[in-house]
């Protein structure tokens, strides 16, 4: 039974990039994305345009996860062409690459710690801390974890959280956040002026709205699910955080492709150097990785994840309002 460092070492053979596969997935996804955007603009049949628009959203989600692997230096490291492609994409997705990398690296280093800053992740309060918090602190905490926040992630998480908030907090350091917002709004105006409101909605607004809503929920459910464990900082270990506090999301083959295997999230957190296309291979080869805590995109599983509100140290699990005993 492999645990801790031994288990991490067992994943090392899969933490080797297959360069041609990295380029294949990157370029095919990019070309499909460009083609789908063009389809949502120029195809005459409205139903075909809507299908193209939804497919653009799916491809944005897929390419964002490939971008995420590049930011981990997992694929295409040292490639100037890839750096250019993903820098442009990060700007297009309202995700300044430097800010994303810093916040996401912090998330990996501190995932499932009860008393660390919730940089790059959804905040977690203990039951005790929740009752000790002020009314405003509870309101902000619950608002961030609310489904409406995930539904409107295009505005709340990406426009405001990723860009506006970072710029306001430190304009000199995060000037690029303002630049990204200005460029994004300019692109939206361009679509309206040159193609009209319908094309703006189908080729620009709807794909961003859907892909960032999906991404926000996936990120939430990967670390907020029935059975998740959170630990005090002194009791925390990297491998336990990966296996106990990161889910395996079972998806059908198409959605696995759309999400670029991000559902194998427990393995990704155990070793972020495993390319996304090798995660299933690692899971199939290492029995310990097959004992993951599972969730899905079924309505019942989504509802179960969204019901979780605070960590109860006595019960050693996340609880919802029904067990919290808090009158809203």
Number of C-alpha atoms within 10 A of each C-alpha: 6 13 13 12 11 11 17 15 14 15 21 13 10 20 20 14 19 14 11 10 13 19 14 11 15 20 15 12 18 18 12 14 21 13 14 23 23 16 22 28 22 13 14 10 10 12 11 13 22 19 15 24 28 22 21 29 29 23 26 26 24 27 25 22 19 26 23 21 22 20 22 17 14 21 27 20 14 9 10 10 10 18 16 11 15 21 18 14 19 20 18 17 21 23 24 24 20 15 18 16 17 13 15 19 16 17 20 19 13 22 26 30 23 19 16 15 13 17 15 21 19 15 18 24 19 19 18 12 13 20 13 11 14 10 11 9 12 15 11 11 19 18 13 15 19 14 18 12 18 23 18 16 24 25 17 17 21 20 20 17 16 21 24 20 17 18 19 13 10 10 14 9 11 19 15 20 27 19 15 21 22 12 15 18 10 12 15 16 15 13 19 16 11 10 14 12 16 15 19 21 20 24 28 23 18 19 24 26 17 22 23 26 23 19 19 22 20 20 18 18 23 23 25 27 25 20 14 20 21 26 19 12 13 8 9 16 16 19 20 20 24 22 24 18 25 30 28 25 22 16 18 11 10 9 15 16 15 21 24 23 25 26 27 25 24 30 28 22 23 24 23 18 21 24 25 27 19 15 24 14 11 21 19 11 13 14 11 14 20 15 12 20 19 19 22 18 16 11 9 11 16 16 13 16 22 19 20 18 24 23 25 18 14 7 8 13 17 26 18 17 13 10 11 16 8 10 6 4
